[in-house]
Structures are given as C-alpha cells and as structure tokens.
Amino acid sequence: MTDVLVGIDPREPSVPAVVWAADEAVRRGVGLRLVVAVPSVHDRLWYDALAHRNSLRIRAESALANAEDLVQELHDGLRTVTELVDGVPVAVLRERTPSAVLAVVGSRRLGRAAEVLSEGSVAVPLAARAECPVVVIREPEHSAVHPPLIVVGVDGSRDCRAAVAFAVAEAGLREARLMAVWAWPRPLLPRADETEGLAERRRLLSESVAGCAERYPDVDVEQVILRGHPVEELTRASRQALAIVVGRTGRGGYSGMRLGSTVHGLLHHADCPVITVPLPEPGGTDGTPAGADRSRPRTDRPAPAG
C-alpha cells in the first residue's frame, strides 16, 4: 500500500510537517510512514564520533517517538510505520519515494548554496530528485481563508500539466477552489505584440487546465495571468493559499537545475507549503502523478484536525 512519507529531522523536528502529513494521509485514506535518518559522523576523532553518533541516535529515537505520539493523538487509528535508518537523510528519503503517494519535509531555511551542497540539506535535493510529489512545509497553510484556495503555477509546458493534474485533485480533496496562475514577466522595452502575446498565453493557460471540469466538476477553476516576475507573483498568490503547486523542470543536471529558478525561489519565499510535482513516468496516460487521483478519503477514518 502507498503511504504518505514524512521525514523527521532529529535536530529540528518540524511539527507542522508531521501534522500536515498526517492530515493528508487521512484525506487520502492511506497510511503514514515516519522516517528518521542518522548520518555518519566524519569530522571528529573516532571516539568523539562514536559518542556524537550515539547522541544523534538517542535524539532520533526521541523525535520519532514524539512524532508518532502526536500523530496518534491527532488521528487515533491512523496506520503508521516508523523507521530509524542509518544514512544520509535525503538519500534515505529518496529511496522510499517510488512507493510513496507524497513525501513531506520541513524547511530548515538554509541559504541557496547550503540547500544544494550541504550533506544535511533535504528540502531542495529531495524536491529535485524524488519520484513522487514533495511537500516542503516552509510556512503554514492559510486555512482561515474561505473558500479555501490551492494555487498552481502554469507555463504551458508538460511539467505544468502534471502539476495541474495534481493540484486539481488536491483541490477536490480539500473542497477548495483552484487558481491556475501564469506569471508573465514584463519586457525590459515596450513591445508591439503585447496583445497577441496575452492572447497566446490565455490560450495556453486554457489548454493546460482543459479537462479539469470534467474530472472534478465540483472544483471551481480560475485562470489568472499576472504581469511580473514569476517568483514574486506566485509568492504573492501564496499568501492566501493552502498550498502552491509547481511542476519540476526536468530530470538532468544538479538539484537547482532540475527544479528551475521559479521553483527554487518559491521554496525560499512562498508563504504556504510548496508542492513540487515530477513529470509522469514514460507511458503514462494523462500526466497525473502517483497518488493525485485518490480523490476521496475512506469513510472509516476521522476527519483531519482544523
């Protein structure tokens, strides 16, 4: 059975990430897998390294137990699996993404270089390489906004179609409206083809969300074109959203290139959880990523808190 996967950092446990993942598991009617990875210690003498590693393992066991207790307190009866594994955190989590419906992690708010190069970095490398959608909980969702809102970034590419497929399914789960946003940068110099360019983007935006109404007739889909820098405009849109959904750029290159500058910027600036969606596997039929079409929770599970 496919689970929601949540990574727990024993140094800085993210309670919002655990809560978000548990709520999502209930919505989808699946289990929750709580994973803590304990990395090797390379920068100490062997006797110091052994003591430090033992300390890390004790903290990891405590963080894992606390997370499991929190989940059971919120959703008694939710099926949970816990794992304490030796290894580099991002590698341990990535190995589990092929069988996960979602992977959820908190954000340590590292700088751009540290997110890409640090052994302890998780959010950016996992979002870039996971085989399932990855949710980075940098800021809480805006659950007080009614009706609730999911935002999806659109640019007409194949990547964004996978993101739209996921976003509309998530909106259906949340009984939320969906705002599909195309952020169109302003040119440095005035151009004569502004009207034609706007019409073309409206057409591509419409094509990107085509079929949403048929698959999810209860989801209200709004199409919006905003003029400005994509990171700035999508960040502004995220200030009222439960989550913002974006497609992953591709499969090659290092982490930053795989994500693209817009996704990378949102992971550092968005005011709500950011969900990155990988391209569907070759031979897929409709671009829907794994787990996105589990659109109704089981009736024997309690409703998510809040």
C-alpha positions as CSV (number, residue, x, y, z in Angstrom):
1,M,0.0,0.0,0.0
2,T,1.2,3.5,-0.8
3,D,1.8,5.7,2.2
4,V,2.4,9.4,2.8
5,L,6.1,9.7,3.7
6,V,7.4,12.2,6.2
7,G,11.0,12.9,7.0
8,I,11.8,13.9,10.6
9,D,14.9,15.9,11.4
10,P,16.0,15.0,15.0
11,R,17.9,18.3,15.3
12,E,15.0,20.4,14.4
13,P,11.7,18.4,14.3
14,S,9.1,20.1,12.2
15,V,5.7,19.6,14.0
16,P,3.9,21.4,11.1
17,A,5.3,18.9,8.6
18,V,4.1,15.9,10.7
19,V,0.7,17.4,11.2
20,W,0.3,18.2,7.5
21,A,1.4,14.7,6.5
22,A,-0.9,13.0,9.0
23,D,-3.9,15.1,7.9
24,E,-3.1,14.3,4.2
25,A,-2.9,10.6,4.9
26,V,-6.3,10.7,6.5
27,R,-7.8,12.6,3.5
28,R,-6.3,10.1,1.1
29,G,-7.2,7.0,3.1
30,V,-3.6,5.8,3.3
31,G,-1.1,5.1,6.0
32,L,1.7,7.4,7.2
33,R,5.4,6.4,7.2
34,L,7.6,8.4,9.7
35,V,11.3,8.2,8.8
36,V,14.4,9.5,10.7
37,A,17.9,9.1,9.1
38,V,21.0,9.2,11.3
39,P,24.0,10.3,9.1
40,S,27.6,9.1,9.6
41,V,30.0,11.4,11.5
42,H,33.2,12.3,9.5
43,D,34.6,15.4,11.1
44,R,35.7,14.0,14.5
45,L,38.2,11.6,16.1
46,W,36.8,8.1,16.2
47,Y,36.0,8.2,20.0
48,D,34.3,11.6,19.7
49,A,32.5,10.4,16.6
50,L,31.1,7.4,18.4
51,A,29.8,9.4,21.3
52,H,28.3,12.0,18.9
53,R,26.7,9.3,16.8
54,N,25.2,7.7,19.9
55,S,23.8,11.1,20.9
56,L,22.3,11.6,17.5
57,R,20.7,8.2,17.6
58,I,19.1,8.9,21.0
59,R,17.7,12.2,19.7
60,A,16.5,10.5,16.6
61,E,14.6,7.8,18.7
62,S,13.1,10.5,20.8
63,A,12.0,12.6,17.8
64,L,10.5,9.6,16.2
65,A,8.6,8.5,19.3
66,N,7.3,12.1,19.9
67,A,6.1,12.3,16.2
68,E,4.3,9.0,16.5
69,D,2.6,10.1,19.7
70,L,1.5,13.3,18.1
71,V,0.0,11.5,15.1
72,Q,-2.0,9.1,17.3
73,E,-3.2,12.0,19.4
74,L,-4.5,13.8,16.3
75,H,-5.8,10.7,14.4
76,D,-6.3,7.7,16.6
77,G,-6.3,4.6,14.4
78,L,-4.3,6.0,11.5
79,R,-2.0,3.3,10.4
80,T,1.6,4.4,11.0
81,V,5.0,2.9,10.3
82,T,8.2,4.2,11.9
83,E,11.8,3.8,10.6
84,L,15.1,4.8,12.1
85,V,17.7,4.3,9.5
86,D,21.5,4.9,9.2
87,G,22.3,7.1,6.2
88,V,22.3,10.5,4.6
89,P,18.8,11.9,5.1
90,V,18.0,12.9,1.6
91,A,19.2,9.6,0.2
92,V,17.2,7.6,2.7
93,L,14.0,9.5,1.9
94,R,14.5,9.4,-1.9
95,E,14.9,5.6,-1.8
96,R,11.4,5.5,-0.4
97,T,9.7,7.9,-2.8
98,P,8.9,5.3,-5.5
99,S,6.3,3.7,-3.2
100,A,5.1,6.9,-1.6
101,V,2.0,8.9,-2.6
102,L,3.7,12.1,-1.2
103,A,6.9,13.0,0.6
104,V,6.6,15.7,3.3
105,V,9.5,17.6,4.9
106,G,10.0,20.7,6.9
107,S,12.3,23.5,5.8
108,R,15.5,24.4,7.8
109,R,15.6,27.8,5.8
110,L,19.1,27.2,4.7
111,G,20.7,29.5,2.1
112,R,20.7,28.6,-1.5
113,A,24.3,27.2,-1.5
114,A,23.7,25.2,1.7
115,E,20.5,23.8,0.4
116,V,22.3,22.4,-2.7
117,L,25.7,21.4,-1.3
118,S,25.2,20.6,2.4
119,E,25.0,16.9,3.3
120,G,22.3,17.8,5.8
121,S,20.2,19.5,3.2
122,V,16.9,17.8,2.4
123,A,14.2,20.1,1.0
124,V,15.8,21.2,-2.3
125,P,17.6,17.9,-3.2
126,L,14.6,15.8,-2.4
127,A,12.2,18.1,-4.3
128,A,14.6,17.9,-7.3
129,R,15.0,14.1,-7.3
130,A,12.1,12.4,-5.7
131,E,9.9,10.0,-7.7
132,C,6.7,11.3,-6.1
133,P,5.4,14.8,-5.3
134,V,7.3,16.5,-2.5
135,V,5.7,18.9,0.0
136,V,8.0,21.4,1.7
137,I,6.4,23.0,4.8
138,R,8.2,26.3,5.0
139,E,5.1,28.3,6.1
140,P,1.7,27.1,7.4
141,E,-1.2,26.8,5.1
142,H,-3.8,29.6,5.2
143,S,-6.8,27.5,6.4
144,A,-8.8,30.5,7.6
145,V,-9.4,31.7,4.1
146,H,-12.9,30.8,2.8
147,P,-13.4,29.3,0.4
148,P,-10.0,27.6,0.7
149,L,-7.6,28.0,-2.2
150,I,-5.0,25.9,-4.0
151,V,-2.6,27.8,-6.4
152,V,-0.9,26.1,-9.3
153,G,1.8,27.7,-11.4
154,V,1.3,27.3,-15.2
155,D,3.7,28.0,-18.1
156,G,2.2,25.7,-20.8
157,S,4.9,23.0,-20.5
158,R,4.5,19.3,-20.0
159,D,5.8,19.9,-16.4
160,C,2.9,22.2,-15.6
161,R,0.3,19.8,-16.9
162,A,1.4,17.2,-14.3
163,A,1.3,19.9,-11.7
164,V,-2.2,20.9,-12.7
165,A,-3.4,17.3,-12.6
166,F,-2.1,17.0,-9.1
167,A,-3.4,20.4,-8.0
168,V,-7.0,19.9,-9.2
169,A,-7.1,16.5,-7.4
170,E,-5.8,18.1,-4.2
171,A,-8.4,20.9,-4.5
172,G,-11.0,18.1,-4.8
173,L,-9.7,16.5,-1.6
174,R,-9.8,19.8,0.2
175,E,-13.1,21.1,-1.2
176,A,-11.1,24.1,-2.3
177,R,-11.1,26.3,-5.4
178,L,-8.1,26.2,-7.8
179,M,-6.3,29.2,-9.1
180,A,-4.2,28.5,-12.2
181,V,-1.6,31.3,-12.5
182,W,0.5,32.2,-15.4
183,A,3.1,34.8,-14.3
184,W,4.3,36.7,-17.4
185,P,7.4,38.8,-16.9
186,R,7.4,42.4,-18.1
187,P,9.8,43.1,-21.0
188,L,12.6,45.5,-20.5
189,L,11.5,47.5,-23.5
190,P,7.9,48.1,-24.7
191,R,6.8,45.6,-27.4
192,A,4.2,46.0,-30.1
193,D,2.9,42.4,-29.8
194,E,1.6,42.7,-26.2
195,T,-2.0,41.9,-27.2
196,E,-1.0,38.9,-29.3
197,G,1.2,37.6,-26.5
198,L,-1.6,38.0,-24.0
199,A,-4.0,36.1,-26.2
200,E,-1.5,33.3,-26.8
201,R,-0.9,32.9,-23.1
202,R,-4.6,32.8,-22.4
203,R,-4.9,30.1,-25.0
204,L,-2.1,28.0,-23.5
205,L,-3.4,28.5,-20.0
206,S,-6.8,27.3,-21.0
207,E,-5.3,24.2,-22.7
208,S,-3.2,23.5,-19.6
209,V,-6.3,23.2,-17.4
210,A,-8.5,21.6,-20.0
211,G,-10.3,18.5,-18.7
212,C,-10.3,19.7,-15.0
213,A,-14.1,20.5,-15.1
214,E,-14.9,17.0,-16.5
215,R,-12.7,15.1,-13.9
216,Y,-13.5,17.3,-10.9
217,P,-16.8,19.1,-11.6
218,D,-17.1,20.3,-8.0
219,V,-13.8,22.3,-8.2
220,D,-14.1,25.9,-9.2
221,V,-11.1,26.7,-11.5
222,E,-10.0,30.3,-12.0
223,Q,-7.5,31.2,-14.7
224,V,-5.3,34.2,-14.0
225,I,-2.5,35.9,-15.9
226,L,-0.3,38.1,-13.8
227,R,2.4,40.5,-15.2
228,G,5.6,40.4,-13.2
229,H,8.4,38.2,-12.0
230,P,7.1,34.6,-11.6
231,V,8.6,34.1,-8.1
232,E,7.2,37.5,-6.9
233,E,3.8,37.0,-8.4
234,L,3.4,33.4,-7.2
235,T,4.7,34.3,-3.8
236,R,2.0,37.0,-3.6
237,A,-0.7,34.5,-4.6
238,S,0.6,32.0,-2.0
239,R,-0.3,34.4,0.8
240,Q,-4.0,33.2,0.8
241,A,-3.4,29.6,-0.2
242,L,-3.5,26.2,1.4
243,A,-0.6,25.2,-0.8
244,I,1.1,26.3,-4.1
245,V,1.8,23.5,-6.6
246,V,4.5,23.7,-9.3
247,G,6.0,21.3,-11.8
248,R,9.6,20.1,-11.7
249,T,11.6,21.3,-14.6
250,G,13.3,18.1,-15.7
251,R,15.4,15.0,-14.9
252,G,19.0,16.1,-15.6
253,G,21.6,18.4,-14.0
254,Y,22.2,19.2,-10.4
255,S,19.4,20.0,-8.0
256,G,18.9,23.7,-8.7
257,M,18.7,23.0,-12.5
258,R,16.2,20.2,-12.0
259,L,13.9,22.5,-10.1
260,G,14.3,25.6,-12.2
261,S,14.7,29.2,-10.8
262,T,11.0,29.7,-10.2
263,V,10.5,26.6,-8.1
264,H,13.8,27.2,-6.3
265,G,12.7,30.8,-5.5
266,L,9.3,29.6,-4.2
267,L,11.0,27.1,-1.8
268,H,12.7,30.1,-0.2
269,H,10.0,32.7,-0.4
270,A,6.5,31.2,-0.6
271,D,4.1,32.0,2.3
272,C,2.5,28.5,2.3
273,P,3.5,24.9,1.7
274,V,5.1,24.3,-1.7
275,I,4.4,21.1,-3.6
276,T,6.7,20.1,-6.4
277,V,5.4,17.5,-8.9
278,P,7.7,15.4,-11.0
279,L,7.0,14.6,-14.6
280,P,4.9,11.4,-15.1
281,E,6.7,8.2,-16.0
282,P,7.1,7.5,-19.7
283,G,4.0,5.7,-21.0
284,G,1.7,7.5,-18.5
285,T,-1.8,8.2,-19.9
286,D,-2.9,11.5,-18.5
287,G,0.0,13.1,-16.8
288,T,-1.5,12.5,-13.3
289,P,1.3,11.8,-10.8
290,A,1.1,8.8,-8.5
291,G,-1.5,9.4,-5.7
292,A,-3.0,12.6,-7.2
293,D,-6.2,10.8,-8.2
294,R,-7.0,9.3,-4.8
295,S,-9.7,11.9,-4.5
296,R,-11.9,10.6,-1.7
297,P,-10.8,9.6,1.9
298,R,-12.0,6.4,3.5
299,T,-15.2,6.9,5.5
300,D,-13.9,4.9,8.5
301,R,-11.1,7.4,9.2
302,P,-11.6,10.5,11.4
303,A,-11.6,13.9,9.6
304,P,-8.4,15.9,9.8
305,A,-7.9,18.3,12.6
306,G,-8.7,22.0,11.9
